[in-house]
């Protein structure tokens, strides 16, 4: 059994414990999904408010909200928990967007748009993993794939991580990525190729036996 499969098998037990008030179990779950939340938050911050908010602050706010609301969680699977985390993240991001634009009144449509964007980003992460390598991880659920890829991207050098996020997740063209990174287009293309090669190696380690 792969490390990913072993870890996923334990999520249900951790969720049961966390829902019953076990703070240590909840801490393990939040640590498990830290890179996943950070990556989703970074993509939305980049798109909507030009990176004017610290991603780690957003993830910390999500953690605090989860601690407050964990007794209200009614799911039992990893997919259900990730959907719940994205819902909390969308509300926190909506607050940041309103603050950035100086809007005080709650905007339900904005929260819904953010929720849908986060869900699409999560599905995109899962799809990117299938494209990045063919391995036992291809048998995992799309949600598990998204978490695995987020962990792999989180462990990359900064330039590799940036070029993959800009190109694969934000969907920028090579000229746009070059402008964002202050590089030539040829330099960005070479960097992107090296980053994908490193990402494949990282995934093999994370999803190894």
Secondary structure, DSSP 8 states (H G I E B T S, - for coil): --HHHHHHHHHHHHHHHHHTT-HHHHHHHHHHTHHHHHHHHHHHHHHHHTT-S-HHHHHHHHHHHHHHHGGG----SHHHHHHHHHHHHHHHHHHHHHHHHT--S--HHHHHHHHHHHHHHHHHHHHHHHHH--SGGGGS-HHHHHHHHHHHHHTS-HHHHHHHIIIIIS---HHHHHHHHT--HHHHHHHHHHHHHHHHHHHHHHT--
